[in-house]
């Protein structure tokens, strides 16, 4: 079999439970559900550093946060200097045409980070807008395109409707649907298929800014979800740990309460953006068939992180709870792959850094030694091809658990999970939560204070101590977790490299 084409679809802020195939009670995603039936769906996939910048570093490099060094959100760091070896760069070295369309969220914004070409729309980035004084041609392709369209003013913007990029305000898109950034992204992808080099395989990174706010789907998509049962506030027995951070009523809040009607409408906007993406992806899937490419194209679908959406009074991301850290992941081998599995549901715990080695292996492209993620090919194929480039023997057991973290609220929020149990620890407060996800998937009941779960608590706390022992912040001293350590968004080896090349 010739090398397959590869498409990686990445969406922004899409919760792991928001697929019809996941039995979500409301969200309609027919085309993604069909895609999942042709490959494997991973029920316990996580973003180990659940915000845009560090999550994309993990995705592009195939590295853990301990290795790539980005443990929080920090703009203005030269991506290529810190992370020279990327998934797209390895595809390029192997003779692939590499193209990115949509959101990259790297710095400088026009960096190609291994792609031969980038058609860019990162959404609303305060850092880029301030640095370039809103001269969009330096950091965005969508807004200049929008302003060239018939009937559109030379000062048009994609958020003229006033719904903000981190806001819970929801309203319908105020322009023609074809002008929406989601529609534009898929239009660019279909148009690129005409221009691709037909003599070599391609790697296409198709990346959407939505369903990240603004919650502005087309009116029909918002209307689909306005009549859902009313949103009802749900909290467990542990949210008091965050009480000092509460900002009730703030439309850009991270923790607090809003009127239930406001969250209900935000939820409708969020779900509407998902259905809009799903229907637009159908255009790309159909185009692959019409171009004769569908049978030899690998497709993967994932997100950089989730969205709390009012769960436990949290909004946005960055925390280790399921709404924020769990992401969708679908991997579909090429239909002409003779050893591909179809319709699988995988229970093992996986993370974003595993996507790079997976796609490289499915394309029989060598996996670089810099990558410490693990290929998921064993879960989507019955066997590997003779001579395939898998650095981890097939018989080696899969990882038992993974480690996630993020600097947020002035401290490091640490967590470990196997998808069935989760332990969380806050480095400043020392608060602990322990959840039995198998029986309490909504994380309502904290088992950490209960004497009958002392052994389980010791096991999972011990795993976090194991992974944090030796860390520069000194979270662990004398074999115990210690509160009050100063935190950083970049570990010292990444900071040193950034300083060296500055």
Phi, psi and omega in degrees: 000133176293161180300133181281158165289159181223129174238124173251115178262122179237127175252168187245119172076034181262117180297149181292339182269357188266063172221144172302323180295339176272008181064033175297137186290344187231317191293132179252115181225066188298323185282325174290326176297318178295320177301316180299326180292345181264357181212233181228141175247130184259112187283339182235062176259138185226153167261112187290338175228086197279061160221171192303308189292302182293330179295320180287332173298314178299318182296314186282333184258343185068029186241151170289163178295329176298326182275314182278341169089001184260102186248012177200184182266118178215121179275170170076019179255125183298115187294310187294325179296321181275329189226071187288337183257117184231162176303311182294326176295322178291321174298318180298316178299330181274007176096009179278146166279126186245128185223135172245137177227121177112225189271128171250314182056056173238171179228139349301154190299329181271008175298140180265348173041041177105345176278146174287331181209149179226128169253112203251134164208103182272358188083202183274107177247110181303320183299312183291319180297319180290317183294323184257008176052042175063022172274090193298333183298338178284336189217011183201140176256339185288311184297315175302321176298314180304318184288346177271353185282148180302136177080006182252140184283159179290352178249014184298146175226163183278354175235041173298339181287348173092001174276128190274168187280349174229028189255154173270001177292132180234140177200161180290153172304138189261005181234180176302143184301326181295343180268355180294144180304327177295314179296318179301317182300315180287326175298316178298322180295315180295318179295325179294328180300332175289328189263353184297159176281113185283357183267353181225156174289163181235153167243117181247123173260107184253108195235125184256140173286328179274159011274019168308144173304155012288143178278083189226055178290166171305155187303320182297325182285323175295316182300329180304331191243001180289334182267014176296161171308143185302143175297134176238128179300132179230122176230154179264213183249025185222353186295345177299341176302332186255010190302328182293346183260001188295131175228073183301138173087351180280122185291346175249026186293156170258323178217128181152191180242152172235161170307137184301330179294327179291313178295324177302315180290322176299318178298319178297319177295319179297310179296322179298321176298324179295313180295324176298314177300314182303314181290324177292325177298331176303324179300318180291316180298318178294320180297323178301318178295317182292331177274000180073027185251348190298321188289337181239041179233124172279137179231134172232148180228131178203182177225158179286331179187180179255207183208126183291325170056038177094351177300126176059027181070014175264147170229162181072219191220210174083341182264165185271005180285160191304317182301328182270315192268333181277136183232158172286148173210120175235132177233125184235109174298162177302138180304333179271009176284114188290344182247017181286144171268150182233137174073024182279151172237119189257131183263344180296153182275129184224169181212174187300326182294346179280348185288318180303304181296331179296309183291324177297316181294319180297336177263004182056043175252133182304142178266124184290154181295338180294341185275123175250007167289168183239137182294137177267010184302327181300335182270347183242356177226150180287334176198165174267153178295147175304133180080005178299157189259066176257116184284348181248118183304144182302326184281349180293132181300151177287161180301146179278328185200168178227164183243131176232160181193161171195138173283123184198148181056032177074016181208176177260121177266111188252147178202152174225145182202156168245013183086349180243328175228146177221137175240133180233143181219133178259126192288335180273316184271333186077012179292147182231141169226142178226123184238139170267090186294333180296322182254348183221065186295341180269006174056050181271330191240115180278117181272351187301321182280354189270127185300326182291349178248020183299320180293319178295318177299316180298321179299310186282326173297321178299324178292320177294318177301319179302313185282335181267350179299126181092355179293146187297333180289344182064046173295335181242125176225131181054038175076013181228151174291136184235131181273164171089006180292144172292138184247158180226154176272345176227133177289163192299323182293327176286320178298319182296320179292320179298319179293323183295323186262357183294000000 
